[in-house]
Amino acid sequence: MKTFDHVVVGSGIAGLTYALKAAEKGSVAIVTKKSRADSNTAWAQGGIACVTSNEDSIALHVRDTMVAGDGLCDEEVVRQIVTDGPQRIAELISLGMQFDERTTPEGGKEPDLGREGGHSKRRILHAKDTTGFEIEKTLLAAVATHPGITVMENHMAVDLITTGKLGYAMQDSCVGLYVLDEASGEVDTLRTDVTVLATGGCGKVYLYTTNPDIATGDGVAMAWRAGAVVANMEFMQFHPTCLFHPKAKSFLITEAVRGEGGILLDSRGRRFMEKYDARRELAPRDVVARAIDAEMKRTGKPCVYLDISHQSTDFIRDRFPTIYETCFNLGIDITKQPIPVVPAAHYQCGGVKTDINGETTLRGLYAVGEAACTGLHGANRLASNSLLEALVVAHRAETKSNRNHLRQGIEIVLPEWRPGRVQDLDELVVIYHNWDEIRRLMWDYVGIVRTDKRLQRAAHRLRNLQTEIQEFYWNFKITADLLELRNLATTAALIVDCAISRKESRGLHYTLDYPDHDDVKFLHNTLLRRL
Ligand SMILES: Cc1cc2nc3c(=O)[nH]c(=O)nc-3n(C[C@H](O)[C@H](O)[C@H](O)COP(=O)(O)OP(=O)(O)OC[C@H]3O[C@@H](n4cnc5c(N)ncnc54)[C@H](O)[C@@H]3O)c2cc1C
């Protein structure tokens, strides 16, 4: 058994930010299931929303966030996160992060703020179109020089250990976790009073996603199994514009392309957004994704097109170098021709229910970043608010966890992992088949447009799949693939259950059976807890 003051699961912006701060006061382990830079964070393109200009205000950012959240944002949480933003950004800059700047008419420098859908002002700090990569690099460099942080790469958190599970009578608390060392196949036991889930989202639950392979909902699934409350999983954001090309896996075309004047066209080159929303291409993501979905269904074509070619070549190549390069290598010159795009699962607005300080309903367990549901996003996330939320809440969680530091008064010795009936997993094909089946059924039945019947069909299939996967889990030697499959199935089931219980359309949850809001019955979060 290894003991740390804090164990952070995940090495994206949320986990790294928390770890850097916590390491000033105690020992920290970062457990991360692939290499340390493997994260959604490293893929973020557009940037971070933050009020830094005199033409903008906290009130406007709060208002834009609340409008996008469609009635379900927690206003206090929104205001606090938006207000804390500038200070956290300043800290990031002091660590070496460089956001793009431009020259003012007076010859000085100011942030070159981008604009994205749903924002009434230019307020997106960015580093070209590789903002997340630069942030990840900056934070990892700081972590590398910190002696108080142990980074455990290729270590996958399996499950949380709680006093309840161990049979103690005290208030249920998280007291550690089991971690699979992917190289040796052994399971380590980590003892800690503060466990922080910073495991990111669950885009891989869907067949088409902008997310990297790590996004399998592990944190939400582990928290659920441990008895923490999970909220609002029905609100999955589909990014409207993922590159449609047989050789491009999960390549996102950032919202900023529309923010900089990109227009959406159908297969015959006709603009169509005005049919759906007065804000046209700058409407929030859910509106644009549904409009594209409707156009694809109407025309029977596999994609629509995003055209930025009316901007100058220099501007496009300078503002969107990665998108330009990637498309060019696939034979699409975006300075001259439109980009074929489709919607894809992008961001999990729900997650482990927390307060503004990342505290979950289970003592000793914190959740930060995309894995958490703080109340900032409500029923729909405003673009570029997620990196901001991760930064702010990670900071607050660290402050809170240090104040709360849990010493229980008794020394708890955690039992070693018991592997059960160990056999080699000789039926890998079942894992891959189930993995595919879940992702496809979620795409077909629990996607952008839902119905009761489709949700019921998904629930039925998921019940059977979960039974089969549980059997594997108990009978075979665990592997990272099997653990991810188990988490994927749990997360999919949580999404379906939340979606079934919301009998209205709101934000990202759209169902043909209840196409309108029902404020009387559903103006509240969807909360699920394992009994
Ligand atoms: C293509 C793309 C573009 C985006 N663009 C923007 C943008 O412009 N602005 C914005 O605000 N947001 C953007 N987002 C969303 C944003 O990137 C994420 O919400 C944010 O990075 C999440 O950070 P995180 O620290 O919570 O999780 P992540 O960065 O996803 O990190 C999760 C970490 O947890 C680890 N992990 C997961 N499960 C386990 C386990 N069981 N055991 C051990 N480790 C585990 C992973 O390996 C990873 O290190 C974008 C997302 C994508 C995919």
Ligand as a Chemical Component Dictionary entry (heavy atoms), coordinates in Angstrom:
data_LIG
# 
_chem_comp.id                   LIG 
_chem_comp.type                 NON-POLYMER 
_chem_comp.pdbx_formal_charge   0 
_chem_comp.three_letter_code    LIG 
# 
loop_
_chem_comp_atom.comp_id 
_chem_comp_atom.atom_id 
_chem_comp_atom.alt_atom_id 
_chem_comp_atom.type_symbol 
_chem_comp_atom.charge 
_chem_comp_atom.model_Cartn_x 
_chem_comp_atom.model_Cartn_y 
_chem_comp_atom.model_Cartn_z 
_chem_comp_atom.pdbx_ordinal 
LIG C1  C1  C 0 -11.116 18.499 -29.921 1  
LIG C2  C2  C 0 -11.505 19.254 -28.697 2  
LIG C3  C3  C 0 -11.473 20.649 -28.698 3  
LIG C4  C4  C 0 -11.841 21.357 -27.553 4  
LIG N1  N1  N 0 -11.749 22.725 -27.551 5  
LIG C5  C5  C 0 -12.013 23.411 -26.412 6  
LIG C6  C6  C 0 -11.812 24.816 -26.344 7  
LIG O1  O1  O 0 -11.381 25.432 -27.293 8  
LIG N2  N2  N 0 -12.101 25.441 -25.175 9  
LIG C7  C7  C 0 -12.577 24.783 -24.079 10 
LIG O2  O2  O 0 -12.829 25.413 -23.034 11 
LIG N3  N3  N 0 -12.760 23.449 -24.109 12 
LIG C8  C8  C 0 -12.468 22.753 -25.252 13 
LIG N4  N4  N 0 -12.647 21.395 -25.273 14 
LIG C9  C9  C 0 -13.045 20.714 -24.037 15 
LIG C10 C10 C 0 -11.860 20.677 -23.106 16 
LIG O3  O3  O 0 -10.700 20.338 -23.831 17 
LIG C11 C11 C 0 -12.065 19.645 -22.018 18 
LIG O4  O4  O 0 -13.306 19.821 -21.412 19 
LIG C12 C12 C 0 -10.990 19.798 -20.946 20 
LIG O5  O5  O 0 -9.717  19.748 -21.541 21 
LIG C13 C13 C 0 -11.128 18.715 -19.916 22 
LIG O6  O6  O 0 -10.026 18.789 -19.067 23 
LIG P1  P1  P 0 -9.894  17.762 -17.883 24 
LIG O7  O7  O 0 -8.642  18.096 -17.179 25 
LIG O8  O8  O 0 -11.161 17.745 -17.131 26 
LIG O9  O9  O 0 -9.796  16.331 -18.602 27 
LIG P2  P2  P 0 -8.801  15.799 -19.727 28 
LIG O10 O10 O 0 -7.962  16.867 -20.294 29 
LIG O11 O11 O 0 -9.605  15.002 -20.677 30 
LIG O12 O12 O 0 -7.865  14.820 -18.918 31 
LIG C14 C14 C 0 -8.361  13.610 -18.405 32 
LIG C15 C15 C 0 -7.199  12.815 -17.881 33 
LIG O13 O13 O 0 -7.681  11.725 -17.116 34 
LIG C16 C16 C 0 -6.980  10.548 -17.483 35 
LIG N5  N5  N 0 -7.819  9.409  -17.127 36 
LIG C17 C17 C 0 -9.093  9.150  -17.512 37 
LIG N6  N6  N 0 -9.540  8.027  -16.930 38 
LIG C18 C18 C 0 -8.534  7.558  -16.155 39 
LIG C19 C19 C 0 -8.382  6.435  -15.305 40 
LIG N7  N7  N 0 -9.336  5.526  -15.126 41 
LIG N8  N8  N 0 -7.201  6.268  -14.675 42 
LIG C20 C20 C 0 -6.187  7.148  -14.849 43 
LIG N9  N9  N 0 -6.276  8.229  -15.641 44 
LIG C21 C21 C 0 -7.439  8.436  -16.284 45 
LIG C22 C22 C 0 -6.710  10.742 -18.950 46 
LIG O14 O14 O 0 -5.712  9.871  -19.417 47 
LIG C23 C23 C 0 -6.320  12.209 -18.948 48 
LIG O15 O15 O 0 -4.987  12.364 -18.539 49 
LIG C24 C24 C 0 -12.282 20.660 -26.411 50 
LIG C25 C25 C 0 -12.319 19.270 -26.411 51 
LIG C26 C26 C 0 -11.924 18.561 -27.541 52 
LIG C27 C27 C 0 -11.959 17.070 -27.523 53 
# 
loop_
_chem_comp_bond.comp_id 
_chem_comp_bond.atom_id_1 
_chem_comp_bond.atom_id_2 
_chem_comp_bond.value_order 
_chem_comp_bond.pdbx_ordinal 
LIG C1  C2  SING 1  
LIG C2  C3  SING 2  
LIG C2  C26 DOUB 3  
LIG C3  C4  DOUB 4  
LIG C4  N1  SING 5  
LIG C4  C24 SING 6  
LIG N1  C5  DOUB 7  
LIG C5  C6  SING 8  
LIG C5  C8  SING 9  
LIG C6  O1  DOUB 10 
LIG C6  N2  SING 11 
LIG N2  C7  SING 12 
LIG C7  O2  DOUB 13 
LIG C7  N3  SING 14 
LIG N3  C8  DOUB 15 
LIG C8  N4  SING 16 
LIG N4  C9  SING 17 
LIG N4  C24 SING 18 
LIG C9  C10 SING 19 
LIG C10 O3  SING 20 
LIG C10 C11 SING 21 
LIG C11 O4  SING 22 
LIG C11 C12 SING 23 
LIG C12 O5  SING 24 
LIG C12 C13 SING 25 
LIG C13 O6  SING 26 
LIG O6  P1  SING 27 
LIG P1  O7  DOUB 28 
LIG P1  O8  SING 29 
LIG P1  O9  SING 30 
LIG O9  P2  SING 31 
LIG P2  O10 DOUB 32 
LIG P2  O11 SING 33 
LIG P2  O12 SING 34 
LIG O12 C14 SING 35 
LIG C14 C15 SING 36 
LIG C15 O13 SING 37 
LIG C15 C23 SING 38 
LIG O13 C16 SING 39 
LIG C16 N5  SING 40 
LIG C16 C22 SING 41 
LIG N5  C17 SING 42 
LIG N5  C21 SING 43 
LIG C17 N6  DOUB 44 
LIG N6  C18 SING 45 
LIG C18 C19 SING 46 
LIG C18 C21 DOUB 47 
LIG C19 N7  SING 48 
LIG C19 N8  DOUB 49 
LIG N8  C20 SING 50 
LIG C20 N9  DOUB 51 
LIG N9  C21 SING 52 
LIG C22 O14 SING 53 
LIG C22 C23 SING 54 
LIG C23 O15 SING 55 
LIG C24 C25 DOUB 56 
LIG C25 C26 SING 57 
LIG C26 C27 SING 58 
# 
